[in-house]
Structure formats: structure tokens, C-alpha cells
Amino acid sequence: MTIIKNVQQCVKNLIILSVLSFSFFSQAAINQNQLGANYSVNQQQINFRIFSANATKVELYLYDQATGVEEVAQYSLTKDNNDIWSTTLDVNALDPRLSNTIYYGYRVWGPNWPYNAAWEKGTNVGFISDVDAQGNRFNPNKLLSDPYAKELSHDHLTPQWNDGTIYASGPSYRNIDSGLQAPKGILLAADSQSIGIKPTRALKDDIIYEVNVRGLTKNDTSIPEQFRGTYQGAALKAQYLADLGISAVEFLPVQETQNETNDMVTSTDGDNYWGYMTLNYFAPDRRYASDKSAGGPTKEFKAMVKAFHDKGIKVFIDVVYNHTGEGGAWINGDSSTYNLYSWRGLDNSTYYSLTNDKQHSWDNTGVGGNYNTVNPIAQDLIIDSLEYWQTTLGVDGFRFDLASVLGNTCEHGCFNFDKMASNNALNRIINEFTERPTWGGQGSDFIAEPWAIGGNSYQVGGFPAGWSEWNGKYRDTLRKDQNLLGAEDTTLGELANIFTGSASLYQDDGRAPWNSVNFVVAHDGLTLKDLYSCNSSNNSQLWPYGPSDGGESNNHSWDQGWYNQAQEQRKAARNGFALLMLSAGTPMITGGDEYLRSIQCNNNPYNLDSIANWLNFDWSADQQNFNTFAKRMIEFRKNHPSLRPASFYQGIDTNSNYMEQLVWFQPDGNVASGQYFNDANNHAIAYRIDSSEFNEQTSAIYVAYNGWSGNVNFTLPWPGAGKNWYRVTDTSNWNEGENTVKPVGSEDFIGGEYTSYGLNGRAILVLIAK
């Protein structure tokens, strides 16, 4: 028996080693250079590996505490033929002070600052220049964090240390040593914590809810106080979002960003609420963790992902690979003074796009310079990071901030978006990962913000196959039609295009309606409530509603006039939300849309980590009614697959008189002609979708939109043999309340073909045939 048990144990050990080896080598197919700090399979060695093509010396520094102490040990790294610097340490030979958490960072020398044995921390021994002709910015006085670190110990600025000059180069700061205060990487061992079962739902069937992790629960008294504003707090809202009908939660950036100094009291100077200044592409932001100990943020993030997966909800994250939190030049025109946190101090020209003379950053982001998405090594980091978030942390999809930068094909001295270039980051992502199939299954969802700043970076509809996009033209067209009647022309043909999946943007390159991520508002701009309540933005208010700088001046917003204003504003919001749910494509709402959240016309609240910007769940009667309206419109969309087509409606052409799956009607009941569609003086339209082809219980859906201020009579079309029309909703003011959208089975009888229906001004009618 003892022999049998020993054999069984040996087999068990072999299986475990096989699994560990498979995990190790399967990961190598992605992170081929095995960069980062990792334990060996037997946990007896630690491998430190970092890339730098231009460094001449790299030293590893180990610490037993995050701040305030000198290093426990330091080691020189060796460079191989692939420009990988590495060292392997024996765990049992380490200083006993490193037996718990190991913090680490790097000091790097190069051509602009060659190594000199006489150098000591805080001196300029060996210094030649802050930047040389090749763009090198090496400075050994700056302790650099590992771009592949799985967690960071803290942000560069904290309430205890708010002096950013220690990280800067330039004549005033180059000799300041940052080691005592700089963030360090944290060495983490692998774990087997569950992320639950990933949903396989098709993107076309998703309702996306965009929200900030902190803002989702920071002001929610139903969440225990210690968990408000954290991953664990967000996990406790999974049921709320499921009840709302949300199937994919999209978190604003959760990769480590500079936010520890958000003061939340009286000033917004330097505050970073949204999180678009990334400090590390692998580390979950520790500020969103209730457990901030080593490994705590990672474990808590994975537990949150599992909580959403258990409710059938996907987790998307907003990723910022177009720039980093290192920023740009401190002073315009000064090439010497830049921050050195990580990438810039390791290999500036590898990780950043530079000007022709390599003295400055090339900037299509407006926040300090482009990440060098053309360079294969910089691309590797993007790919490796995505793989980590997808596989280890359980993320189901990604929204890419200013994604046009990832389509750049020019490394230094220029910018050129080219979707056809096989070597750009956009195509590499699609080629190396599995896009979720049209009808659902294993894979990831990839969504681009298809614009940046300057050059040919505005690319709505211009991304390669495999990519979905935020459809900015959907947003602008709908806003202009609702809010700028008589001021800006919007034709019914343009509306028909966006309501049916924006074929003009996506059909020509083989993409589908669901590749259009439709939205009326996003985090970046006015809220749904404020879009229909504000004539212009107001970002100069006092805390907690401001002040905020920047922001778009052309919001296409309107306060709905002076008569019956508050009710008209609520109706306009119902219209915007309803049209979003009735449009082919993938709808996205922003946290708070479901109850008409307002931040008093601030359209750029990126810096407001305040009670005004956090979600509020103490609702008025009007907000509760709107929440019911939103829930039922989401439910209606889910109940009708014909609103979520996998391909463009057959025969859709606004110049034709008949469409097989969808027919457009003038208010008088006649099929709409191309002339009617293209006349900017027409503002009322209706369409009938044949639902029978989609295996729905109802045979047809009829939607009428009256964009005029006065009533319009609509003559109803044929509902189907033996069928009549029943009203699901009429967004008119007379129908406002808790029952604006009828629950399934309680729709109001209207009548059959040729029935005349008087629809109030600026209102939407939805009927089903049964």
C-alpha cells in the first residue's frame, strides 16, 4: 500500500508539474521574453528580466519596505543578444529582511549618462546631458518601476509625499535621488483564484454600462462603508446591474494611475478621477482595493470579476495604450525637464514616439506624448498586458482610449493612421487574440475610441475588421436632431442610417451593425440629464461641481426652452434613451443615465473625485420613474432579437421604396421615398420591422418618431394577418409616470391597419403586433 501511495503521489506531482509547465510555456507564446519578475516553477528562484536596447548598465534594487528606507540589496544585470537585461536570484540566499514582501526597482545608465564607479545616489558623476541626439534620457538618480510589475507599491505622489520634483530631469532636478519615495514593483507569486465562468454572449446582445469603479459605490449607503469605492463594493452592485438589465460593465481605467492625492475637499488641482494617466499596464489600481496589502488589489479585482461573471455580466475595462502617466515636457520648448518614472528612463525612444530631432515627445493625445505603438517591443507590452488582464484577471473585453494612436505607422517625427498596415498595433491585437464570434462564444470584445488629436486621427468607421467602435457620428446626429432643430440640418436619411446600424460606416469593410457601439452620452461630456438641460457647459463652478478645465464647447445640447421646461427635459431624455435601445448596434449607457444623474452642466469632470460626480442612489420620484422607464426599455430590447441584428437589414437603402426586413413610412402611411428622406424640412418618420424572421412571438415592431414641436398624425401600416397594433410606449408628457413603458403582456390595444395615431411633438411611439 505504501508503494502504491508513493506511486500515486509521484503521478500527482508529475501532473501538477505538467500543468505548471504548460502554464509557463503557454504564457511564453505571448510574453516570449518572459519580462518582469517571476518565481521559477519550484519557487526557489526569482527571475528578473527587463528590456532596454540603449542602456549601458542596469542595476536591480531590492527593498523590504515601500518607502522611507534604503535598499536591502542591489544586483547588476547582464544583457543578452536580444537586449534583455536579467538576473536570477536564489530565494534561500536572500537577506532575511526580504522573506516577506519584496519591493523592487531599477537604476539605469546609458549614452547620455555613462556609468562611473564613483557615482553615488544624488550626484551627477558621469552625467553628460539630460537628453542626447538619440533621445536617450537615462538618469541613475531616478529609481524606475518595472513596466511588467504585477502590482505597484504606491503612486508617485501620495498624501505623505507630494513633491513631484524628485522624479524630474533637467538642471534643477536631475541630481535629486528618488529612491526613498519612488513606487516599487511588488513581487507576487502565481495564484489559482477563480474568476468564475466567462459569459460567451455575443456583443450584439450586450447592454454596456460605463462607470468609474470608485464612483459606482463611493456614495452608496447600502454598501458597508469600508467597501465603498472599491472593487469589493463594485462586486456588491452586480445584482443591481443585473436587475437593470446590464450585461457588460465597462470600467473606466483600472490600471494603476496617479490618484492617491485626490483631495476630495476643496481643490481639484492635479486630481485624476477618471484615471487616464497610466503608471503601469499590469497592476490593478490599488486605490480601488479595500485590501491594499501586497497582492490584495489583484485578489480583490479577481473576486469582483467573479461576482459579475456569476450574474452573467461581462467585465470590460478601459485601457490607455496611447500615452502614459509620465507626461510631457514640464515647460514648452524645454527639452531637458521630463518625468522619469519607468518607460522613459528605461528606453525613451523604444517606448515613446519622438519628434524628428528626438528632443521632444510627439503628441496626438494632448497629455504628454504618444506611446510608441509602432515599435515591436512597445507593442509586446500592449499584447502581454492584454493577455494578462484577459487570462489571469478574467476581463472579457477592452475599450481602447484614443485608439487611433494604435493605428499609427510612423515611429518618430510624424503620425499616420493606416488600418491596412499589418504591423500596426490594431492589426496585431486582432491577429493575436480571438475576437468573439458574431453569434457569441469564446473570445474577447475589442472596442475602439476611433479618434485622437490632429493628423488623420479621426477615424470613425475607419478601423480594420475585427474592431468595434464608439460611434461618435451616432451621438452627434441624434443630438443635433433632438436639440438643434432649425439650427443644424439633419436629414431623415441620416437618422435612418444610425437607427439601423450605420451601414455607411461599417458595411463597406465587412463589419456588422453590432460593431457600432451606439451612445448618446459617455463619461467624456455632459450626462444624459444635462444634455437636455444645459444650453452650454459650465465647468467653472466651485467644488464639488468644479472647477474643471478643458471640455468640448460644441455639445449639441439644449435646455428644451422655457415652457413646461422640467417635464420637457425628462421627455427629451426618454426619447434619447428609447432611440438608443431601439437602434441596431451595441448600446452603451453611462453610470447614472438610468436615473438622470446631473453634475450641473460640467462636461469635463475628469478631476472631480467628489460627491457630485459619484453615483447617488437616493432618488426623487421623477428619477425613480425614469429608472423604471430605462429598465423596461432595456427589457424590450432584450425581448426582441430583431432590434439586435447580426447583419444589416436586407435591402436597406434609404433611396429605395421597399425593404424586405424593414420598411420606412411617411406619417401618411405611404412608403418613404428617397426624396422624403433627403429633404431637411422633414422631421417625422416611422418604420416597421418584420420580427417573424427573428423567431419572435410578435410579428412586427412599429416605431414612429416625431421630431416636430407640434402633433403629427401617423397612419399605421399592416400589422400582419390576424394581428393588431398594441402600444408599448409613447414618450409624450401625457404618458409620463411609473408606467410609461408597459410591462410584457399589458400593452394597450391601438388598432389595425390604417388606424390614425396622433403623436405629440418631440415624442416616440413604439407598437408591437400581436
ChimeraX attribute file (.defattr): number of C-alpha atoms within 10 A of each C-alpha:
attribute: neighborCount
match mode: 1-to-1
recipient: residues
	/A:1	6
	/A:2	7
	/A:3	8
	/A:4	9
	/A:5	10
	/A:6	11
	/A:7	12
	/A:8	12
	/A:9	12
	/A:10	12
	/A:11	12
	/A:12	12
	/A:13	12
	/A:14	12
	/A:15	12
	/A:16	12
	/A:17	14
	/A:18	12
	/A:19	12
	/A:20	14
	/A:21	13
	/A:22	12
	/A:23	12
	/A:24	15
	/A:25	14
	/A:26	12
	/A:27	16
	/A:28	14
	/A:29	11
	/A:30	18
	/A:31	19
	/A:32	12
	/A:33	15
	/A:34	20
	/A:35	22
	/A:36	19
	/A:37	24
	/A:38	20
	/A:39	18
	/A:40	13
	/A:41	14
	/A:42	8
	/A:43	12
	/A:44	12
	/A:45	16
	/A:46	17
	/A:47	16
	/A:48	22
	/A:49	22
	/A:50	22
	/A:51	25
	/A:52	23
	/A:53	18
	/A:54	20
	/A:55	24
	/A:56	15
	/A:57	19
	/A:58	24
	/A:59	20
	/A:60	21
	/A:61	21
	/A:62	23
	/A:63	23
	/A:64	20
	/A:65	20
	/A:66	23
	/A:67	18
	/A:68	10
	/A:69	12
	/A:70	15
	/A:71	19
	/A:72	18
	/A:73	14
	/A:74	15
	/A:75	15
	/A:76	15
	/A:77	19
	/A:78	14
	/A:79	20
	/A:80	10
	/A:81	7
	/A:82	10
	/A:83	14
	/A:84	18
	/A:85	22
	/A:86	22
	/A:87	17
	/A:88	16
	/A:89	14
	/A:90	11
	/A:91	15
	/A:92	10
	/A:93	9
	/A:94	13
	/A:95	12
	/A:96	11
	/A:97	12
	/A:98	16
	/A:99	11
	/A:100	10
	/A:101	17
	/A:102	19
	/A:103	26
	/A:104	30
	/A:105	24
	/A:106	26
	/A:107	23
	/A:108	26
	/A:109	25
	/A:110	24
	/A:111	22
	/A:112	21
	/A:113	24
	/A:114	19
	/A:115	20
	/A:116	12
	/A:117	8
	/A:118	9
	/A:119	14
	/A:120	12
	/A:121	14
	/A:122	16
	/A:123	15
	/A:124	18
	/A:125	17
	/A:126	19
	/A:127	21
	/A:128	12
	/A:129	19
	/A:130	21
	/A:131	24
	/A:132	17
	/A:133	11
	/A:134	16
	/A:135	26
	/A:136	26
	/A:137	29
	/A:138	30
	/A:139	32
	/A:140	32
	/A:141	27
	/A:142	29
	/A:143	28
	/A:144	29
	/A:145	27
	/A:146	28
	/A:147	23
	/A:148	20
	/A:149	22
	/A:150	24
	/A:151	28
	/A:152	28
	/A:153	21
	/A:154	24
	/A:155	22
	/A:156	23
	/A:157	17
	/A:158	16
	/A:159	11
	/A:160	9
	/A:161	13
	/A:162	12
	/A:163	12
	/A:164	13
	/A:165	15
	/A:166	22
	/A:167	27
	/A:168	26
	/A:169	27
	/A:170	17
	/A:171	11
	/A:172	12
	/A:173	18
	/A:174	26
	/A:175	22
	/A:176	18
	/A:177	21
	/A:178	23
	/A:179	27
	/A:180	16
	/A:181	23
	/A:182	25
	/A:183	27
	/A:184	30
	/A:185	29
	/A:186	26
	/A:187	22
	/A:188	18
	/A:189	12
	/A:190	11
	/A:191	9
	/A:192	6
	/A:193	13
	/A:194	14
	/A:195	22
	/A:196	18
	/A:197	15
	/A:198	21
	/A:199	21
	/A:200	18
	/A:201	20
	/A:202	19
	/A:203	30
	/A:204	25
	/A:205	23
	/A:206	22
	/A:207	24
	/A:208	26
	/A:209	24
	/A:210	23
	/A:211	24
	/A:212	25
	/A:213	24
	/A:214	26
	/A:215	24
	/A:216	25
	/A:217	28
	/A:218	24
	/A:219	21
	/A:220	20
	/A:221	12
	/A:222	12
	/A:223	17
	/A:224	12
	/A:225	13
	/A:226	12
	/A:227	21
	/A:228	25
	/A:229	24
	/A:230	27
	/A:231	31
	/A:232	27
	/A:233	26
	/A:234	25
	/A:235	22
	/A:236	20
	/A:237	19
	/A:238	23
	/A:239	16
	/A:240	11
	/A:241	17
	/A:242	16
	/A:243	13
	/A:244	18
	/A:245	22
	/A:246	23
	/A:247	24
	/A:248	27
	/A:249	28
	/A:250	25
	/A:251	22
	/A:252	23
	/A:253	26
	/A:254	27
	/A:255	24
	/A:256	26
	/A:257	27
	/A:258	25
	/A:259	24
	/A:260	19
	/A:261	18
	/A:262	20
	/A:263	17
	/A:264	16
	/A:265	12
	/A:266	12
	/A:267	16
	/A:268	24
	/A:269	13
	/A:270	12
	/A:271	20
	/A:272	21
	/A:273	26
	/A:274	24
	/A:275	24
	/A:276	25
	/A:277	23
	/A:278	24
	/A:279	25
	/A:280	26
	/A:281	27
	/A:282	26
	/A:283	27
	/A:284	28
	/A:285	29
	/A:286	30
	/A:287	21
	/A:288	23
	/A:289	23
	/A:290	18
	/A:291	19
	/A:292	16
	/A:293	12
	/A:294	19
	/A:295	21
	/A:296	15
	/A:297	25
	/A:298	26
	/A:299	20
	/A:300	22
	/A:301	26
	/A:302	23
	/A:303	21
	/A:304	26
	/A:305	29
	/A:306	26
	/A:307	21
	/A:308	28
	/A:309	23
	/A:310	17
	/A:311	17
	/A:312	20
	/A:313	28
	/A:314	29
	/A:315	25
	/A:316	27
	/A:317	21
	/A:318	24
	/A:319	25
	/A:320	24
	/A:321	25
	/A:322	25
	/A:323	28
	/A:324	25
	/A:325	21
	/A:326	22
	/A:327	20
	/A:328	22
	/A:329	18
	/A:330	16
	/A:331	10
	/A:332	9
	/A:333	10
	/A:334	12
	/A:335	19
	/A:336	22
	/A:337	24
	/A:338	28
	/A:339	24
	/A:340	26
	/A:341	25
	/A:342	25
	/A:343	24
	/A:344	23
	/A:345	28
	/A:346	31
	/A:347	21
	/A:348	26
	/A:349	23
	/A:350	26
	/A:351	26
	/A:352	29
	/A:353	27
	/A:354	25
	/A:355	17
	/A:356	15
	/A:357	13
	/A:358	21
	/A:359	20
	/A:360	24
	/A:361	26
	/A:362	24
	/A:363	24
	/A:364	23
	/A:365	19
	/A:366	14
	/A:367	16
	/A:368	21
	/A:369	24
	/A:370	28
	/A:371	30
	/A:372	29
	/A:373	30
	/A:374	23
	/A:375	20
	/A:376	15
	/A:377	17
	/A:378	19
	/A:379	24
	/A:380	19
	/A:381	21
	/A:382	22
	/A:383	18
	/A:384	22
	/A:385	22
	/A:386	22
	/A:387	20
	/A:388	20
	/A:389	21
	/A:390	19
	/A:391	13
	/A:392	17
	/A:393	23
	/A:394	25
	/A:395	25
	/A:396	27
	/A:397	25
	/A:398	21
	/A:399	23
	/A:400	23
	/A:401	24
	/A:402	22
	/A:403	26
	/A:404	30
	/A:405	31
	/A:406	29
	/A:407	28
	/A:408	25
	/A:409	23
	/A:410	17
	/A:411	22
	/A:412	19
	/A:413	14
	/A:414	16
	/A:415	21
	/A:416	15
	/A:417	21
	/A:418	22
	/A:419	21
	/A:420	14
	/A:421	15
	/A:422	13
	/A:423	18
	/A:424	23
	/A:425	29
	/A:426	28
	/A:427	20
	/A:428	18
	/A:429	20
	/A:430	16
	/A:431	12
	/A:432	11
	/A:433	16
	/A:434	14
	/A:435	19
	/A:436	20
	/A:437	16
	/A:438	16
	/A:439	12
	/A:440	16
	/A:441	15
	/A:442	15
	/A:443	18
	/A:444	22
	/A:445	23
	/A:446	24
	/A:447	22
	/A:448	26
	/A:449	21
	/A:450	26
	/A:451	22
	/A:452	20
	/A:453	14
	/A:454	12
	/A:455	11
	/A:456	14
	/A:457	22
	/A:458	17
	/A:459	21
	/A:460	19
	/A:461	25
	/A:462	20
	/A:463	25
	/A:464	19
	/A:465	17
	/A:466	21
	/A:467	21
	/A:468	27
	/A:469	26
	/A:470	25
	/A:471	25
	/A:472	20
	/A:473	19
	/A:474	23
	/A:475	19
	/A:476	17
	/A:477	20
	/A:478	22
	/A:479	22
	/A:480	19
	/A:481	21
	/A:482	22
	/A:483	21
	/A:484	15
	/A:485	17
	/A:486	11
	/A:487	9
	/A:488	13
	/A:489	14
	/A:490	23
	/A:491	18
	/A:492	23
	/A:493	20
	/A:494	19
	/A:495	18
	/A:496	21
	/A:497	20
	/A:498	26
	/A:499	22
	/A:500	22
	/A:501	30
	/A:502	27
	/A:503	23
	/A:504	11
	/A:505	22
	/A:506	24
	/A:507	16
	/A:508	11
	/A:509	12
	/A:510	11
	/A:511	22
	/A:512	25
	/A:513	28
	/A:514	27
	/A:515	31
	/A:516	31
	/A:517	25
	/A:518	29
	/A:519	25
	/A:520	27
	/A:521	23
	/A:522	19
	/A:523	18
	/A:524	14
	/A:525	20
	/A:526	28
	/A:527	26
	/A:528	28
	/A:529	25
	/A:530	26
	/A:531	29
	/A:532	27
	/A:533	25
	/A:534	20
	/A:535	17
	/A:536	20
	/A:537	21
	/A:538	19
	/A:539	20
	/A:540	13
	/A:541	13
	/A:542	12
	/A:543	17
	/A:544	18
	/A:545	22
	/A:546	26
	/A:547	20
	/A:548	22
	/A:549	15
	/A:550	10
	/A:551	18
	/A:552	12
	/A:553	10
	/A:554	9
	/A:555	19
	/A:556	21
	/A:557	22
	/A:558	20
	/A:559	19
	/A:560	22
	/A:561	13
	/A:562	8
	/A:563	8
	/A:564	10
	/A:565	13
	/A:566	14
	/A:567	15
	/A:568	20
	/A:569	21
	/A:570	23
	/A:571	23
	/A:572	27
	/A:573	24
	/A:574	26
	/A:575	21
	/A:576	22
	/A:577	24
	/A:578	23
	/A:579	19
	/A:580	26
	/A:581	27
	/A:582	21
	/A:583	23
	/A:584	32
	/A:585	33
	/A:586	26
	/A:587	27
	/A:588	24
	/A:589	26
	/A:590	22
	/A:591	25
	/A:592	22
	/A:593	24
	/A:594	22
	/A:595	24
	/A:596	20
	/A:597	22
	/A:598	21
	/A:599	20
	/A:600	19
	/A:601	26
	/A:602	27
	/A:603	25
	/A:604	21
	/A:605	28
	/A:606	23
	/A:607	23
	/A:608	28
	/A:609	24
	/A:610	23
	/A:611	17
	/A:612	19
	/A:613	25
	/A:614	24
	/A:615	23
	/A:616	19
	/A:617	17
	/A:618	12
	/A:619	13
	/A:620	10
	/A:621	11
	/A:622	16
	/A:623	19
	/A:624	18
	/A:625	19
	/A:626	26
	/A:627	20
	/A:628	20
	/A:629	26
	/A:630	22
	/A:631	17
	/A:632	23
	/A:633	26
	/A:634	21
	/A:635	18
	/A:636	20
	/A:637	21
	/A:638	17
	/A:639	13
	/A:640	19
	/A:641	18
	/A:642	24
	/A:643	24
	/A:644	26
	/A:645	20
	/A:646	21
	/A:647	19
	/A:648	21
	/A:649	20
	/A:650	10
	/A:651	14
	/A:652	20
	/A:653	17
	/A:654	22
	/A:655	14
	/A:656	14
	/A:657	16
	/A:658	17
	/A:659	18
	/A:660	11
	/A:661	19
	/A:662	21
	/A:663	23
	/A:664	27
	/A:665	26
	/A:666	20
	/A:667	24
	/A:668	17
	/A:669	20
	/A:670	13
	/A:671	19
	/A:672	22
	/A:673	16
	/A:674	15
	/A:675	11
	/A:676	21
	/A:677	23
	/A:678	16
	/A:679	14
	/A:680	16
	/A:681	14
	/A:682	16
	/A:683	22
	/A:684	22
	/A:685	24
	/A:686	26
	/A:687	21
	/A:688	22
	/A:689	21
	/A:690	22
	/A:691	21
	/A:692	15
	/A:693	12
	/A:694	16
	/A:695	11
	/A:696	14
	/A:697	12
	/A:698	17
	/A:699	20
	/A:700	26
	/A:701	24
	/A:702	26
	/A:703	20
	/A:704	24
	/A:705	25
	/A:706	23
	/A:707	22
	/A:708	16
	/A:709	12
	/A:710	11
	/A:711	14
	/A:712	21
	/A:713	16
	/A:714	24
	/A:715	20
	/A:716	26
	/A:717	22
	/A:718	19
	/A:719	25
	/A:720	17
	/A:721	9
	/A:722	9
	/A:723	17
	/A:724	20
	/A:725	26
	/A:726	22
	/A:727	19
	/A:728	24
	/A:729	25
	/A:730	24
	/A:731	26
	/A:732	21
	/A:733	18
	/A:734	9
	/A:735	13
	/A:736	20
	/A:737	15
	/A:738	16
	/A:739	14
	/A:740	22
	/A:741	24
	/A:742	18
	/A:743	14
	/A:744	11
	/A:745	8
	/A:746	11
	/A:747	16
	/A:748	14
	/A:749	15
	/A:750	16
	/A:751	17
	/A:752	19
	/A:753	15
	/A:754	14
	/A:755	16
	/A:756	18
	/A:757	16
	/A:758	12
	/A:759	20
	/A:760	22
	/A:761	18
	/A:762	23
	/A:763	24
	/A:764	24
	/A:765	23
	/A:766	20
	/A:767	24
	/A:768	25
	/A:769	25
	/A:770	17
